[in-house]
Amino acid sequence: MKKSIIIQLLVSLAAVLVVLYLSDFTKVAEMMSRLNPVYLLIAVVFYLIINIMMGYRIKIVLKDLKEKLGLLDATEASFSGMLASDFTPGRTGYFATAFVITANSKIPLHKSMLSIFGPQLFDFSFKLITGAAALWYLMELLSSKTGGETRLFEMLLGIAIFVSMIAFMALLIFSKSFVRRLAFIRMFPYGEHVHSLLSKMQKNSKTMMKFAPYFTLLFLIGWTLKAFEWLFIAKSVGMQPNSNIPEILFFGFLHPLVTILQFIPTPTLAGMGLSEGGTAVILSLFGVPPYEAVAFALLARSMNIAVDLLGIKGAVKVLNRI
């Protein structure tokens, strides 16, 4: 195991231990020990459906690129990417999905990468919109409770960072001139290969425009399913936020806000510790005790990892390349 991975693992464990200590470990353990398995099983079903949808969007993109990949193979590759993302900073490991597809199905890497990279652009955009709306609401709520002013600058700065990320991804996919300007990366190790990959991927970008309305619909459905998944995870530990917002909407907006924390590049595995701590802070505004919030966040993460193990074969194959 690489030294950097060991350091990230140790930092992640330390962050989780700090969160558990601050939220009262014994109460968190008690919450986890008496969870409702029926509600948890329902949450697992929703998560499985979400991943099948992710496999389906990979399949239809590749089909339009004249490449054949079965739904089962696409879904298994997606699970491999999700498992890799569970243990990589910023969840960058999800792009391992493309390497799994290419390794197992002999599909050109630039096409496999586009089938991942393109839909993720829509995914990031949707998370940004819903996450920004949730952040704005939380800041207004916090200001009203503390009597302070809304921290507009910090909010706009955070939103600007994610807008920049989305704009960069969009330029990589849709702008020939932008990709040409990146030719300087050829002077770096593997730069020639990376730039060639980007150029080939960009040539097939019309597929993304063609499927834009369809992907938007899929993400709306996926967003709703994720809200139900988190709702039933919350029910499994008996957590009920004190909010006048309908529960399904509450968790629909909570998820992208917390997910953004997992994409922040930190020396932890997929924002481990930071995500759970952030969840506790957010939910405290709605009357949820820290130990309940942390139990919910840890259960959501561990349940996802357990289901993602369906892709362990492919993840192990490519994880060392990430």
Secondary structure, 3 states (H helix, E strand, C coil): CCHHHHHHHHHHHHHHHHHHHHCCHHHHHHHHHCCCHHHHHHHHHHHHHHHHHHHHHHHHHHHHCCCCCCHHHHHHHHHHHHHHHCCCHHHHHHHHHHHHHHHHHCCCHHHHHHHHHHHHHHHHHHHHHHHHHHHHHHHHHHHHHHCCCCCHHHHHHHHHHHHHHHHHHHHHHHCHHHHHHHHHHHHCCCHHHHHHHHHHHHHCCHHHHHHHHHHHHHHHHHHHHHHHHHHHHHHHCCCCCCCCCCHHHHHHHHHHHHHHHHHCCCCCHHHCCHHHHHHHHHHHCCCCCHHHHHHHHHHHHHHHHHHHHHHHHHHHHHHHHC
